[in-house]
Every structure is written in C-alpha cells, then in structure tokens.
Amino acid sequence: MDKRFAMLPLVLVLGLGLGATAALADLSTGLVAHWQFEGNCNDSAGTNHGTPLGDAKIVTDPDRGQVLELDGTGDYVEVPNSPSLNLTGDQLTMAVWVNFNATGSTPQIVIAKVFNNTTHSSPYFSYGLHMLANAQPRVWISRTGGAAFQPGATNSIRAGRWHHLAGVYNGATLRLFLDGKQVASGNVTGNLIGYDTVLRLGINGGLTEPMAGKMDDVRIYNRALTDQEIVSLATGPLAGNPVPANGATGVSTPLLQWSAGARDQMKTTSMSLRAQRSNLLPDVGLRLLRRCAPRNDISKLILSEALTDACALPAAATRCYHPRTG
Ligand SMILES: [Ca+2]
C-alpha cells in the first residue's frame, strides 16, 4: 500500500444510521398499540389485543414473515375500546405495512377506529387509514371542527406488493405518507374526537369495505412521528455500529465497517453515500462513488487503491460518519 494513503487524513461523509439504536428506542415512545401478528393478533406494546374474526389468519409471507391475511369476505381483526386507543389530543400517528390482492375496484379499510360499531356513518372514523377505489391511500381523522382527511398519490398502490402507509397529525397539519414519502398534507387543527367504539383492522363500522390482502406491523402512536421516523418504519432498521466510531481519531487503517441495515424496501430512495473527494486520493474517491451499488448485504468498505471490495449503504441511511486520522 502506498504509505501516503495510510497517512492520508481520512474524512468521509457516509450516510450511516448511527442513531439506529436511539431511533428504535424512540419508536417505542408514544406507541399505544403495536400488532405484529407473530402467531397471534396481540398488542406487543400494551394490552390492546385483537381478535381475528371470519377467516382472518396468520400466514407466513416470504418478505415479511408472519403477517395477517384477510380474504375480503367478512375477515377482520377487532380490538376493544380502551383509554389508550381513544385518542383525544392533537397528536396521532398510524403506520402499517399492507399488501392488497387487488386495487381499483372498491375502497378497502386498513385501520378504523370507528365512529359507530354497527353502521358506517358520518363522520365514519375517529381515525383511520384506507385505500380508495382509485388505488390511492387516504388518512382520516375526526377532530373538533369535524372530519378532516387527506388523500394522495392516485393509482400509486400496486396489487400484490408491500407498501408502507402512515398518517400523521400534529395539531397543525394532517399528513399522509406512502412508502416513507409524504404524498399529501393539509392544514388541520383541533383535538381528536374519541368515540367509545372498537378499533378494526380490515373493515369499517358497518362491516363493509373489507380489505383483501395482507397487513403487518400495525402501529398507533399518541404522538406525531418525524419524517425520519416514518422513513425508518418504511425501510427497516438503519445501518449502524460503525467501526471506527463516528468522530474517531487515530484511524490508521483505511477500513470502515458497519452493521448493515434492512434489505432495501424503497427502490426510489437515492443512495446517501457522499465522499469528500478533496480528502481522498482522487482516484479512490472516484472509484468509490462509481462502484457503490444500492445493496445492503455488504457492510464494509475498504478504501485502498486496489479497492478490492464494493460498498453499499442502506437507502434509509441519514446520518453522517466522520472518522479522522490524527
Ligand atoms: Ca409480523
């Protein structure tokens, strides 16, 4: 190896999710219900356990492991009313992975804290997430001032594919996210109106607009998640645990490694690797950028003139990594 290289001040700006552990801890804050469908419909964040009705069942999905499957004919999960689900503040997040069997025909309910347990009547939901007939998602809340809703991204949901949906209300805006990206936003104020009703997954108050497909990782929060937290939910765990650590000094080897993030779930998210070329040997920097591919199964990066390894960073990476010599 060229000794000049070993001594070279190594300053990279890599988009690593250094805060992965903290971010995951944060994602439990304000989580009032979490249905993961790992063998049952229980709430792993509290006691809002669900009951599968009709033919609703847990199946093993090749992408997501154990998930809830609904056939669209009277299948749903029902959760009793509880103080934690009966949100009346001005903060809310709903998040869920969904995979619809078909789109473009009728609305399909995903999450519904219903207005009425037996009829689908206005204002329909205390809060809810669903897909409209034109294959676009919509978030809905009832708050002082009436119902408010935000649809977005017409014809964006594809049948047979996992999508991540999220609705976020912070007392000022009501926002809708699809696959980690905001697709609708509107100015909305007021406190949520709670109803002493059940929460249903996959069907509405009148037991109509059933969902046919699969869902997983349903989350209800009593706070508004940040954009970054929504991205984290939509892409899986971030990369983390870099060696050398962020801001490390005395780094003498041109080897960086980290624990890889989850498999890339967001094909449209750009790579977040950036290298400050002025701080690299020019040729190394150029080749580094050229050879990086959006794969997450390689978790080390060897910076040598031979560049014997490729590198990859998770699409969700957002933090900076600044190892330094000296
Ligand atoms: Ca699951």
Boltz pocket constraint, residues with backbone or C-beta under 6 A from the ligand:
constraints:
  - pocket:
      binder: B
      contacts: [[A, 36], [A, 37], [A, 38], [A, 64], [A, 65], [A, 66], [A, 67], [A, 216], [A, 217]]
      max_distance: 6.0
